[in-house]
């Protein structure tokens, strides 16, 4: 290590140190970005599961429930 350091001038030593720090920071940043990306994907998957029902299917369910309610109330003698 001393021989290698001795072969470097000040600019070379600075470039080596900065290169090592850059590699460490790149690894930290990559882990951070990967974790954030995973969180975003998880959030979108959760939203997909929660909101994937289409408006058309919701309206069809609503209309079926309203029809069943009208029929039930009609059987009780209530006219709507």
Secondary structure, DSSP 8 states (H G I E B T S, - for coil): -HHHHHHS-HHHHHHHHHHHHHHHHHHHHHHHHHHHHHHHHHHHHHHHHHH-S-HHHHHHHHHHHHHHHHHHHHHTT---
